[in-house]
Amino acid sequence: MKWILIAAGLVLTACSSRETLDEIEGHAAGPPDGYGRLFILIEDNVGGPYIREDTSRHPLRDFELEAYAASVRMDEEVSTGEESIRAAELAPNQKVRLELEEPIERKSTSLERYLTYQPRFIPGVEHARLEAEPYSTEELYTFYEPLQEEDYRILTTEAESAEWTLYFSSFREHLQERERLSVEFLEGQEQEVMDARFTLLTSNGPILETNDPEEIAGAFPNP
């Protein structure tokens, strides 16, 4: 009878050790890259806890971040609490949590360029489980917000086409000197969390959400 109790105790101990695995939470840079690496940002001194798309390839001064890279298959199942998606469907800035196979030493990394342009220096971790929170409009907007005050960005749920590209190009006549405009045609989860067909972003966040593209011209300072 004693050996049965001992065996049960060993099982409970093993379960407890799995429950106390180290974990990290942060925002994903998007789906795994071509090498099967999923990059997770904890925080940096450019966008805080958020990945920013509007960054330069050029060297950054005193750029530091805490981020990690995990080997993740594109078809790995990721639970969002509400449903399951594939890792290939993860959206940029989506909040994720990694349960790790062993404790890690948390540390900052200094890079000469932004995370997405110099990922090979990000420390790797081995994970036992990958989870994500449902994607949000705030995470989408923060990813695409321009960093420069004179820049504008249009997000749209429309499919990319020559017609739409030409149409959006016509808005450049409303820009003042040094102002720039870019357009993002969204897909997947990014498209699903949009509240309207079109959103116009500045460095201060969204200034227009509309289903009527003709309203966009009126949102510029020089309509």
N, C-alpha and C positions, 0 to 999 in steps of 0.2 A: 504494500500500500504506500510506503514511503517513497518508492521510486516513481510512482505515478505523480505524487505531489511535487517532487523535484522537477520532473519533466514539465509539469504544468507551469511551474515557476520560471523555467527557462524560456518557455513560449511567451509568457507575459513580459519577461525582460526584453526579449527580442522585439516584441511589439512596441514597447516603450521607447527603445532606441530608435526605431523607425519614425516614431511620432516626434522625436526631438531633433530630427535632422535640421541643419542650418537652412535658412531660406533667404532669398533676396526678392525685393519688390521694386519695380521701376517701370519705365516706359520703353516699349520696343521701338527699334528704329524702322520696323516694318517686318515683312516675312524674312525667313532665313535667306542669306545671300547665296551666290552660286557655289560657295564652298560649304554650305550647310551650317553657317554660323548665324546664330540669332544674337543681335547686340541689344543689350538692355542698359539704358542710362538710369543711374540713380540721381545724379545731379552734376551740373557743370556751371561754369561762371559766364555762360552766354545766355542760355535759356532756362537756368535753374533746373527743375526736374523734367523739363520737356525737351524733346528733340525739335530742332528748328530746321526746316527745309531750306530757308533763305540764307544760306551761309556760303562763304567764299572758299574756293580751293586754295587761296593764298594763305601764307603763314599767319597765325594768330599770336599776339603777344600775351605771354603768361596764361595760356589756356590750360586749365586743369579740370579734371572730371573724375567721377567715380562711375565706372561702367564695367560690364562683364560680357563675355562671349560664351555662348553654350552651343554645343553641336546638336542640331535639331533637324530631323528629317522633314521634308516638305509635307509629307502625308501624316505626320504625327498628330494625334488627336489632342485638341486643346479644349478644355471645358471652360465655358464662360458663365457657368451657373445656370443660365437659362437654356443653353444648348451646347453642342459641341461643334467646333470648326476645325479645319485643318490648319497646320502652322503656316501654310502658304497663303492663307486668307487673313493673317494678322495684319492690322492696319498700322501705319506710322503713329506713334504716340499712344498706342493702346496699352493700358495698364496690365502688366503681367506679373506673375509670381512663380519663382522657381524653387522647388524643394530640392535641396542639394544632397549629394551622396555623402558628403563629409563637410565639416566646418571649414570656413575660409577666413583668411585675414582680410578685413575690409581695408582698402587703401585707395588713395587718389593716384591718378596717372597724369603726367604732363605730356602734352602732345604739341607738335608744331602746327598741325592743321586740325580742322574739325573732325569729330568722331567718324563721320561717314566717308571722309577722304583719307583717313589714316587708321583703318580698323585693325591692322595687323599687330599693333602694340597693345591692344586691349587684353587683359588677363582672361584666361579661359576657366570655366567651371564645368563640373560634371553634374548633371541633374538627374533626379529620379522621377520628377513629375513637373509638368508645365501647365499652369492655369492662367486664364485671362479674365478681366472684367469686361462687361459689355462696353462696346465702343461708344464714345460720346461726341456730340457736336463740338463741345469745348476742346476736346483733344484734337479733333480735325482742324478747327480754326487756328489753334495755337501752332500746329505744325506748319501751316501755310501762311501765317501772318508775315508780311514783309518786315524786315528789320529796319529799313530806312524809311524816314518820314515821308519822303517824296515818291514812294512806290505804292502801286495799287495791284491787287490780284483778284481776278474773277474766278470763282469756283462754280462749276456747273455740272449738273447731272446729265446733260445732253451728251450723246455719243460724239466723239471727235470726228470732224469732217472738214473738208475744204471750205464748205459754205459757212460753217460756224466760225472757222478761223478767220476768214475774210470779214465776216460781220463784226467780230470783236476787234479786228484791226482798225476798223473805222472809228472806234472810240478814242484812238490816239490823237485825233484832232482836237479833243477836249483837254488834253494835257498841257500843262505849262512847262516852261523850260526846266530841264533836269528831272522831270517826272517820268516815271516808267510804268508800263502796264504789262502784266503777264496773265496767262489763262491756264487753268488746270481743269482737264476733263476727268471727272472722278469715276471710279468703278468700285465694285464690291462693297465692303462695309462703309467706305468713305461716302459712297453714293447714298447708301441706305439711311445714314444719320442726318442728311441734309433736310432742312425744314422747308426749303423752296428750291425751285429749279436753278436759281442764280443767287450767289452771295458775292458782294464786293467787300474785300478786306483792305484795311490799311494797317499800319503799325500799331494802331490803337484798337484793333479788332474789327468786327463787321460793322459797316455803315449802311448796308442795304441788303435786305433779303426779299426777293421778289420772284414771281412766276412770269413776269412780263419783262422781256429783255430790253424793251424800249425805255424802261424806267432807269436803266443803268446810266445812260448819258447824263441825266439830270442830277446824278449824285456827285459828279465831278465839280470842282470849284469853278471851272470855266465851261458850263454846259452849252 
